[in-house]
Amino acid sequence: MLKRLASVGLIEQIPWRGVFLTPEGEKLAHESRERHQIVENFLLVLGVSPEIARRDAEGMEHHVSEETLAAFNQFTLKYGQQGE
C-alpha cells in the first residue's frame, strides 16, 4: 500500500524517520475531510443522531458525486447545521 501511495506522489518515505504526506497527499486528505464533513452535516440537519451520522458519512462520502455533494452542502447552509 505504501509503495502504491509513494508511486502516485501522495507520500514520501524517509528511512528511520517515517512516512509523510506530500503536498498533493495533504491536498487529497483535506478534500476527503471536507467531503466527510459535508455529508455528516447534511445527515445531522436531517435529524440523524451524531454517532450514526458520523458512521454513515464514512461510507457515503466516497460514493456521492460532486453534484450531490454540492446539493448536500446547499441544503445544510439553507436549513442550518447541528446546534442551530
N, C-alpha and C positions, 0 to 999 in steps of 0.2 A: 504494500500500500504506500509506504513512504517513497519508494523508488518511483512509483507512478506519479505521486504528487510532485516530486522533485523534477521529473521529466517534463511536466507541463508548466513548470515555473511557479508553483504555489508555495513550495517550502525550500529551505536551504538547510542541509545537514552539515553541522560543523563538528568534526571529531572532538570528543572529550568535552564538548560544550552543550550539545543538544540539537534540537530541531526548531527552526524559526520560520515564521511566515514571511514570505517575500511581500513587497508592496502589492503585487497582484493577489497574493493569498489574503492579505489584510482586506483588500477591497471586496473580495468574494465573501469573506467572513462577515464583513459589515453588511453587505447586501442580504446575506442569509438571515442575520439577526433582525434586520429591518422587515423582511418578508414575514418572519415568525411573529414579530410584534404586531404587524398589521392584521394578520389572521387572528391572533389571540385577542386583540382589542375588539375586533368585529364580533367574535363569539361572546365576549363579555357584554357588549352592548345588547346582544340578543338575549341575555339573561342566563347564559351558561355559567355554571359555577367556575371560580378561578382555577381549581385543580383540573377539572375536565377540560376547560378551555386551553390550558397550557399543554396538556397531553394531546388533545386533538390537533392543536396547531402544529405540533411536532410532525405529524404526518401530512396534514393538508398543505403546509407551506411549500412542499416540494411538487405538488400536483396542480396548483392553480395557475392559470395563465396570467400574463401581465394585465390583460383587460379585466379579469375577475378581481385581481389584487387591487387594481385602481378603484373598482366599484366598491370593494370592501372598505377601502380607505375613505372614500367619499361618504359612504353610509355612516361610518364611525364619526367622521368630522361633523356630519349633519345632525346625528342623533346623540352625540356625546360619548365620552369614554367612561370607563368604570369609575365610580366615585363622584360623578357629577350629578 
